[in-house]
Amino acid sequence: MTEENEAKLRALAPGKFKRLAYFECGDGWVGLLEEVIAEAKKRKLRDLAFVQAKEKFGKLRVYTNGGNPDFWDYLWRVETRSGSICEICGAPGKLRGGGWIRALCDEHGKISTSDV
């Protein structure tokens, strides 16, 4: 993720990313992360801290300290959605294999050898 997008996300949730050194995912999922931050604010989860945001098995994983079961269920739904969004550009995509599973659009999927 670009430094600019990292700074943008940190500015949306001041103090919520203290333990998160950097985001380990592409810029295509910035919109999803913005939604997660907005949802946390809407739910007024004051004790919530984001510990890690990364790609794992082609999907966005967001790990937190704090929160509640309803919010963690919400994060699972975001994770599921991320598998159909290109991690690089944010366009509609699908999970693709070829060694490393990634969610990619058709354009960025050209670098992958097979669909999952």
C-alpha positions in Angstrom: 0.0 0.0 0.0 1.3 3.5 -0.8 2.4 5.8 2.1 -0.3 8.2 1.0 -3.1 5.7 1.5 -1.7 4.5 4.8 -1.6 8.1 6.0 -5.2 8.6 4.8 -6.5 5.5 6.7 -4.6 6.5 9.9 -6.1 10.0 9.7 -9.6 8.5 9.5 -9.1 6.7 12.9 -6.5 8.6 14.9 -4.9 6.5 17.6 -6.6 3.2 16.4 -3.5 2.0 14.5 -0.8 2.6 17.1 0.3 -1.1 17.1 0.0 -1.5 13.3 3.4 -0.8 11.8 2.1 -0.9 8.2 -0.6 -2.3 6.0 0.3 -5.5 4.3 -2.2 -5.3 1.4 -2.7 -3.5 -1.9 -4.3 -0.2 -2.6 -7.3 -1.8 -4.1 -8.7 -2.6 -0.7 -8.4 0.9 0.7 -12.2 1.4 0.2 -12.9 -1.8 2.2 -10.6 -0.5 5.0 -12.4 2.9 4.9 -15.7 1.0 5.3 -14.3 -0.9 8.3 -13.2 2.3 10.0 -16.6 3.9 9.4 -18.4 0.9 10.8 -16.2 0.9 13.9 -17.1 4.6 14.4 -20.8 4.0 13.8 -20.7 1.2 16.4 -18.8 3.5 18.8 -16.2 0.8 19.5 -13.9 3.0 21.6 -11.8 0.2 22.9 -11.0 -1.1 19.4 -7.5 -1.0 18.1 -6.4 -2.3 14.7 -3.4 -4.7 15.1 -3.0 -6.0 11.5 -4.5 -5.5 8.1 -3.1 -7.9 5.5 -3.8 -10.2 2.6 -4.0 -13.9 3.5 -5.1 -16.6 1.0 -6.3 -13.9 -1.4 -8.5 -12.0 1.1 -8.3 -9.0 3.4 -7.8 -9.9 7.0 -8.2 -7.3 9.7 -7.1 -8.2 13.2 -8.1 -6.1 16.2 -7.8 -5.8 19.9 -11.2 -5.1 21.4 -14.5 -5.0 19.6 -17.3 -7.5 20.0 -18.7 -10.6 18.3 -21.0 -8.6 16.1 -18.1 -6.5 14.8 -16.0 -9.6 14.3 -18.8 -11.1 12.2 -18.9 -7.9 10.2 -15.1 -8.2 9.6 -15.7 -11.8 8.4 -18.3 -10.5 5.8 -15.7 -7.8 4.6 -13.1 -10.6 4.3 -15.5 -12.6 2.2 -16.3 -9.6 -0.1 -12.6 -8.8 -0.5 -12.1 -12.1 -2.4 -14.1 -10.5 -5.3 -12.3 -7.2 -5.3 -8.9 -6.7 -7.0 -6.3 -6.1 -4.3 -4.3 -4.0 -6.7 -6.8 -1.6 -8.3 -10.2 -2.2 -6.5 -12.0 -3.4 -9.7 -14.2 -6.5 -9.6 -12.0 -9.5 -9.4 -11.8 -13.1 -8.4 -9.5 -15.5 -6.5 -6.6 -16.6 -8.7 -3.9 -19.2 -8.0 -0.6 -20.0 -9.6 1.4 -20.4 -6.5 0.1 -17.5 -4.4 -3.7 -17.0 -4.1 -4.7 -13.4 -4.8 -7.9 -11.5 -5.6 -7.3 -9.9 -9.0 -9.3 -8.4 -11.8 -8.9 -9.7 -15.4 -6.2 -7.2 -16.2 -4.1 -7.8 -13.2 -5.0 -11.5 -13.3 -2.8 -11.8 -16.4 0.1 -12.2 -14.1 -1.5 -15.2 -12.5 -1.5 -18.7 -14.1 -4.9 -20.1 -13.0 -8.2 -19.3 -11.3 -8.9 -20.9 -7.9 
